[in-house]
Amino acid sequence: MNTAVLATQPGATPQPSTAQAPVEAAPARPRVVPKSPQERQRARNRQWLLAAVAPLLGLGLLLLVWELAAEHSSQFPSPLATWHSAQKVFAHPFYDNGPNDVGIGWNLLASLQRVAYGFGLAALVGIPLGFAIGRLKFLGRMMAPIISLLRPVSPLAWLPIGLYVFSNAPAAAIYTIFICSIWPMMINTAIGVQRIPADYLNVARVLDLSGWKVFTKILLPSVMPYMMTGVRLSVGTAWLVIVAAEMLTGGTGIGFWLWNEWNNLNLAHILIAILVIGVTGMALEGLLMLLTRRFQYDDAR
């Protein structure tokens, strides 16, 4: 019997309809077709081109611009002339004819030594202070105006203060590196501490962990990526500062060697110094990037 008719009769109890709405078919999932060996090879070739050929093209463009600049100036050395000069310079990089007449190898080592001293002192002070600033709100607010005031100051402005205080050019250079490279480590470490999830610290309180365990198990692993970023920035800053400081203070160092070659009007040696400074900075950056990749934020947490 039709339930619609039954529902219209007096005293009849409506019955639920057994008719069902049409069910739409689920959309078919796209079929994943595995790549053929030829397609995988082409993808690898594209990655290889991007990783190897693109940087080589950039270097080629630099050499082309350099060569064009040399053609328009009779005194500006070409890449080939600079290469010949570099062969002579690096033939005896560690000769020593007196305090201010040593090979480029000794000058580079002297600069790296000063960078290590200044950067090491900055790390010893800046990283713990960054932890304290991140953990203590009052200290963070107290240090904020000091950091904002001193961080933008040029390295060359700090150098006269260092010369006055220490009366020694190498010590003044190390002091300048310290005061200029401390800020990235301090700030990044403080930011890392402030971004630690509150749940981690609450769990530590519930478990009644000691301060040392909180530091080694929660704070340090979580802050490490930020801290390594600050270290990388600080090393780059330190390398920039030492070149400028040595140009003004004299003595031994790659910055002094560059300035001395300028006084001799030896443009080829100036270009060699620039390339040595750039390659050394690139090597330091690469080493620190390898260390930074070992401390990804998700892994550290």
C-alpha positions in Angstrom: 0.0 0.0 0.0 1.2 3.5 -0.8 2.3 5.3 2.4 1.3 8.7 1.0 -2.3 7.5 0.6 -2.2 5.9 4.1 -1.1 9.1 5.6 -4.2 10.9 4.3 -6.7 8.5 5.8 -8.2 9.4 9.2 -6.5 7.6 12.1 -3.7 6.3 9.9 -0.2 6.4 11.3 2.3 7.9 8.9 5.0 5.4 8.0 8.5 6.5 7.1 9.3 6.4 3.5 11.8 3.8 2.5 12.9 5.7 -0.6 16.5 6.9 -0.4 18.0 10.0 -2.1 20.4 9.2 -4.9 23.9 8.9 -3.6 26.5 10.8 -5.6 29.5 8.8 -6.6 32.7 9.7 -4.9 35.1 11.5 -7.2 37.7 9.2 -8.5 41.2 9.7 -7.1 43.8 10.8 -9.6 45.9 7.9 -10.6 49.6 8.4 -9.7 51.7 7.4 -12.6 55.3 6.6 -11.7 57.9 8.6 -13.5 59.9 6.8 -16.2 63.6 6.5 -15.8 64.0 9.1 -18.5 61.9 11.6 -16.6 63.8 10.9 -13.4 67.1 11.4 -15.3 65.9 14.7 -16.7 64.9 15.9 -13.2 68.3 15.0 -11.9 69.9 16.9 -14.8 67.8 20.0 -14.0 68.9 19.9 -10.3 72.5 19.5 -11.4 72.3 22.4 -13.8 70.8 24.6 -11.0 73.4 23.6 -8.5 76.5 23.7 -10.6 76.0 25.6 -13.8 74.1 28.6 -12.4 76.9 29.6 -10.0 79.5 29.2 -12.8 77.4 31.5 -15.0 77.5 34.0 -12.2 81.2 33.8 -11.9 81.6 34.1 -15.6 79.4 37.2 -15.6 81.7 38.7 -12.9 84.8 38.0 -15.0 83.2 39.5 -18.1 82.4 42.7 -16.2 85.9 42.7 -14.8 87.5 42.3 -18.2 85.4 45.1 -19.7 86.4 47.4 -16.9 90.1 46.5 -17.5 89.7 47.3 -21.2 88.5 50.8 -20.5 91.4 51.6 -18.1 95.0 51.0 -18.9 96.0 50.8 -15.2 93.2 48.6 -14.0 94.4 45.0 -14.1 92.6 42.4 -16.1 91.6 39.0 -14.6 94.6 37.4 -16.4 97.0 40.0 -15.1 95.7 39.5 -11.6 96.1 35.8 -11.9 99.7 36.1 -12.8 100.2 38.5 -9.8 98.4 36.0 -7.6 100.8 33.2 -8.6 103.7 35.3 -7.4 102.0 36.3 -4.2 101.0 32.7 -3.3 104.3 31.3 -4.3 105.8 32.4 -0.9 102.8 33.2 1.3 104.7 32.8 4.6 107.9 34.8 4.0 108.9 37.1 6.9 111.2 40.1 6.2 110.3 42.0 9.3 107.4 43.2 11.5 105.5 44.9 8.6 106.8 42.9 5.7 105.3 39.3 5.8 103.6 37.1 3.3 99.8 37.1 2.7 99.5 33.8 4.6 100.8 35.4 7.9 98.5 38.4 7.4 95.5 36.2 6.9 96.3 34.1 9.9 96.8 37.2 12.1 93.3 38.5 11.0 91.7 35.1 11.7 93.4 35.0 15.1 92.0 38.4 16.1 88.6 37.4 14.8 88.7 34.2 16.9 89.6 36.2 20.1 87.0 38.9 19.6 84.3 36.5 18.5 85.1 34.1 21.3 84.8 36.8 24.0 81.5 38.0 22.4 80.1 34.5 22.5 81.1 34.0 26.2 79.3 37.2 27.1 76.5 37.5 24.6 75.0 33.9 24.7 74.6 33.7 28.5 73.3 37.3 28.6 70.8 36.4 25.8 69.5 33.5 27.9 69.1 35.8 30.9 67.3 38.5 28.8 65.0 35.9 27.4 64.1 34.4 30.8 63.9 37.6 32.9 61.4 40.1 31.6 62.7 42.9 33.8 66.2 42.4 32.5 65.0 42.3 29.0 63.2 45.6 29.4 66.2 47.1 31.1 68.6 46.0 28.3 66.3 47.0 25.4 67.2 50.7 25.2 70.9 49.9 25.6 70.8 47.4 22.7 68.8 49.7 20.5 71.2 52.6 21.2 74.5 50.7 20.8 73.8 48.1 18.1 73.6 50.5 15.1 76.9 52.2 15.9 79.5 51.8 13.2 82.6 49.7 13.9 84.8 52.6 13.0 83.2 54.7 15.8 84.3 52.1 18.4 87.9 51.8 17.2 89.1 55.2 18.7 87.6 54.2 22.1 89.5 50.9 21.9 92.8 52.7 21.0 92.3 55.1 23.9 91.5 52.4 26.5 94.0 49.8 25.5 96.7 51.9 23.8 97.4 48.9 21.6 96.3 48.4 18.0 95.7 44.6 18.1 93.8 44.8 21.4 91.7 47.7 20.0 90.8 45.6 17.0 89.8 42.7 19.2 87.7 45.0 21.4 86.0 46.4 18.3 85.2 42.9 17.0 83.8 42.0 20.4 81.5 45.1 20.7 80.2 44.7 17.2 79.6 40.9 17.0 78.0 40.5 20.4 74.6 41.8 19.4 73.4 39.2 16.9 74.2 36.3 19.3 72.6 38.1 22.3 69.4 39.1 20.4 68.9 35.8 18.6 69.5 33.8 21.8 67.0 35.9 23.7 64.4 35.5 20.9 64.9 31.7 21.0 64.3 31.6 24.8 61.2 33.8 24.5 59.7 31.5 21.9 60.0 28.3 23.9 56.5 26.8 24.2 55.1 27.5 27.7 53.9 23.9 27.9 57.5 22.7 28.0 58.3 24.8 31.0 55.0 23.8 32.7 55.8 20.1 32.3 59.3 20.8 33.8 57.6 22.4 36.9 55.2 19.5 37.2 58.1 17.0 37.1 60.1 19.2 39.5 63.1 19.2 37.2 66.3 20.9 38.5 67.5 24.1 36.9 70.3 22.2 35.2 67.9 19.7 33.6 65.6 22.5 32.5 68.6 24.1 30.8 70.0 21.0 29.1 66.8 19.2 28.2 64.5 22.1 27.3 66.2 25.5 27.0 69.3 24.6 25.1 67.8 22.2 22.5 65.0 24.7 21.7 67.2 27.7 21.6 70.1 26.1 19.6 68.7 26.9 16.1 68.3 30.6 17.0 71.7 30.7 18.8 73.4 29.2 15.7 71.9 31.8 13.5 73.2 34.5 15.8 76.6 32.9 15.7 76.6 32.8 11.9 75.7 36.5 11.7 78.3 37.4 14.4 81.1 35.7 12.5 80.2 37.6 9.4 80.2 40.8 11.3 83.5 40.0 12.9 85.2 39.4 9.6 83.9 42.7 8.2 85.1 44.6 11.3 88.6 43.2 11.3 89.4 44.3 7.8 88.3 47.9 8.5 90.0 47.9 11.8 93.3 46.7 10.4 93.3 49.2 7.6 93.3 52.0 10.3 95.5 50.5 13.0 98.2 49.0 10.8 100.5 46.1 11.8 99.9 42.6 10.5 96.6 41.5 9.0 94.8 41.2 5.7 93.3 44.7 6.1 96.7 46.2 6.7 98.1 44.3 3.7 95.3 45.7 1.5 95.9 49.3 2.7 99.7 48.9 2.3 99.2 47.8 -1.3 97.0 50.8 -1.9 99.8 53.1 -0.7 102.0 51.3 -3.2 99.3 51.8 -5.9 99.4 48.1 -6.6 95.9 47.5 -7.9 96.5 43.8 -8.7 97.4 43.1 -5.1 94.4 45.0 -3.9 92.1 42.8 -6.0 93.9 39.8 -4.7 93.3 40.9 -1.1 89.6 41.5 -1.9 89.3 38.0 -3.4 91.1 36.5 -0.3 88.8 38.3 2.0 85.7 37.2 0.1 86.8 33.5 -0.2 87.7 33.4 3.5 84.3 34.9 4.5 82.6 32.5 2.2 84.4 29.5 3.7 83.5 30.7 7.3 79.9 31.1 6.2 79.8 27.6 4.6 81.2 26.0 7.7 78.7 27.7 10.0 75.8 26.8 7.6 76.8 23.1 7.9 76.6 23.5 11.7 73.3 25.4 11.5 71.7 22.6 9.4 72.4 20.2 12.2 70.1 22.1 14.6 66.8 22.5 12.8 64.0 23.9 15.1 61.7 21.0 14.7 64.4 18.5 15.4 65.7 20.4 18.4 62.2 20.5 20.0 
